[in-house]
């Protein structure tokens, strides 16, 4: 029974992929042949791609499937910058920078940032609060004037 279900599922996936490719081909032809329709059609393609991705149709970001590859094989020649616009590559991981000596930076025993490192992360990742004097971050609220940690909130 599992084999039959798998075959039916694969047939359904193939039919959906073929239908998607037909829709995509029509949209891309409109972009090429009808410049007055290019902007709204491009927006429709973008919306379809974002919805399909949100529904998991292309597989996880780390392991995209055949539908993803087929989609971009069709789109890339017509809209070469669209993939990067919609699905930018993740930034490379940033290695933690140890805090200056004597200022209490670095990581505590639990592995969490502490001291000046926590303040730098909080300041960089959080918009200013109350006229730029406090931010909320790892371990609590911090006074950006450099006076002290304001306690957990």
N, C-alpha and C positions, 0 to 999 in steps of 0.2 A: 504494500500500500504506500509506503514512504516513497518508493521509486516512482510510482504513478503521480503522487502529489508533487514531487520534485519536477517531473517532466511537465506537468500542467503549469507549475509556477514559472519554469523556464520559458515555456511557450508564451505565457502572459507577459513576462519581462521582455521577451523579444518583440512581441506585438506592440507593447508600450514604447519601446525604443524606436521601432520603425515609424510609429505614428509621430513621436516627438521629432524624429529626423525630418519627416515630411513637413511638419509645422515650421520647424527651424529653417528648412530650405526655402519655403515660401517667404518667410520673414526676411531672410538674407537676400533673396532675389528682389524684394521690394526696396530694400536699402540700396542695392546697386542700381536698380532700374527706375526708381521713382524718388529722386532726391527730396522732393517736397514732403515725402512720407518718412524720410530717414529718421528724424528725431523721435517722433512718436513710436515708430517700430522699434528703434533701439531701446527706448524705455520699456516697451512691452517685453522685449527679449531679456533685459536686465531683471525685470520683475519676475518673469518666469524662472530664470536661473536662481534667483535668491529664494523663491518659494520652494523650488525643487530641492535645493541644497538644505533648506530648513527642514524639509520632510525626509531627508536622508536618502534621496534618490540617487545621489552621486557617491554614496558610501562615506566613510569617515575621512576627514581631511588628510590623515596620514596614509590612507590606503584607498585612493579613488578607484572607481570601477570602470568598466567598459563604456557605460553611458557617458561618464565624464569625458573620457578620451574621445569618443565619437562626437560629442557635443563640441569640444574645442577644436577638433580637426575640421569641423565645418565653420566655426566662428572665426578662428584665428586669421585665416586669409582675408576676411572681410573687415573684421574689427580687431586688429592685432593688440590693442592696448586694453581691451575690455576685461580680460581675465585678471590682469594685475589691478585694475580699478575695482572690481567686485570682490576678488579673493586675493588680497595682497599676501605675499610671503610673510610668515611671522618673523619678527626681528630676532636676530641671534640673541641667545641668553647673555645676560650681563653678569660678569663675575662680581661678587661683593668686594668692595674696597674697604680695607681695614681703616678704622678711624685713626685720627692723629694720636700719637703717644701722649699719655697723660690727660686725655679729654674723655676717657670712658667710652670709647667707641668699640666696635667689634660685635661679637656674638656672646650671649650669656650661656650658661650651662645647658639651657634647654634648646640652644641653637637659634633662638630668636635674636634679632638685632636689638642692641641696647645702646643707651647713651647717645652720643653725637651721631652715630650711624642711623639709629632709629629716627632721630630728628631730621636728618637729611632725607631719608626715605619718605617720612610723613610730609615734609615740606614740598618735596618734588611731586608726590602723588596726590596731594589734597589741595583743593583751592583754599585760599585764605578765608579765615572766619573772623568776624568782628574787626574789620579794618586791617587785617593782615597780622594781628597780634597773636592768634592761636591757630593751631592746626590739630586735627585729631588723627592719630596714627597708631602704630604698633605700641601697645602698652599704655595708651592714654592720650591726654591732651598736652600739648607742649606750647610753652611761651616762646615765640620766635624772637623776642628781644634778647634771648640768651640767659635770662635770669634763672629759670628753673623749670622742672617738670611740674605740671599743675595737678597731677593726680589722675586717677582713672575716672573716665566718664562714660 
